Amino acid sequence: MQTLPKERRYETLSYLPPLSDAQISKQIQYILDQGYIPAIEFNERSEPTDYFWTLWKLPLFDVRGVQEVLSEVRACRSEYSNQFIRVVGFDNIKQCQILSFIVHKPR
């Protein structure tokens, strides 16, 4: 058995290698299939005690497909390449964030 390299781990899916756009698309499709509202957030740090991230634009209430969300992820990456970026899914019935995952880590 091999030990993972010693490095800081962040949120859901953090033990996997960086997600490709195809893998991110599958996660976004899950968010849409569940009826959740996708949003993109960014922050300088990804510490468990950092509860407030900056919202990239508004949540994507009227999004029709994965490519719309993915294009916003790409736009956020190009604007804030030195920040952590995550995609979140909000449940409008429960009025809370249901899931989130990191889609970009600064180098």
N, C-alpha and C positions, 0 to 999 in steps of 0.2 A: 504494500500500500504506500502511496506517495503522499507526502504532506503538501498542502497548498503553499505557495510562496507567501511570505509575510508581507501583507499589504492591507491597506484600509479597505473594508467592504462597505458597500452602499446599497441600501434598500433591496427591493425585489429583483431577482435575477442577477445580483451583483457577483455571484460566484461563477457565472458563465463568462466566456470571452465577450468582447463588445458585440452587440447585436448588429447584424447587417440590416440594410433597409428592408429586405424581404422578410426577415424575422420580425422587425418592428411592425411591418405591415400586418402580419398575422396577429400580433398583439392588439393592434388598433382595430382590426376586424372583429376581434373578440369583444372589445369595448362597445363597438357599434351594434353587434349582434345582441348584446345584453340590454341594449337600450340606454346605456350610459352616455353622458355628454363628455366628449374628450376636451382636454385643455392642455396647454403646454406651459410649463413653468421653468424658471431658471434661478440659480443662486450661486454665489461664490463658493459656498461650502455645502457639503451634504452630511451634516452631522445629525445624529439621532435627536439632538436637542434643538435643531433648527426647524421650527414648525411653520415659519412663514417664508414662502418663496415668492418671487415676483412673477406675476402672470404675464405671459406673452400674449398681447392683444386681449380679446375677450374669449371666454369659452366658446367652442365651436358648436353652437346650438343647432344651426341649420345645416350641418355638414351632411353631404350625400354619399361620400365614399372615402375610402382609405387614402387615396391619392391627395385629396384636399388636406387632410391632416398631415400626411407625410411632407407635403410641400411647405407647410407651416413649420414643421420640425426642421427642415433644411434651411428655411429662412432664419429661424432662431439660431441655428448652428453657425450660419455665416455672420450674423450680427454679434453673437456672444460666444465665440469659440473658446474663450478663456473661462467659461462658467460651466457648472453642471446643468444639464437640461434633462427634464423628465416629462413624460406624458402621464396625465392623470385621467381617471374616469370618475365622473360625478353621477350619483344616483339622484335624479330630481324628485323621486318619491320620498326617499329617506332623508334627503337634503344633506348628504355627506359625501365625502370622497370615499370611493370603494376600493380603488387600486391605484398604484403608481409604479412606474419603473423608469430607471435612468436610461436615456438614449444617447447621452454624450457626456464624456468626462474630459476635463481639460488635461493637456499633456504637460 
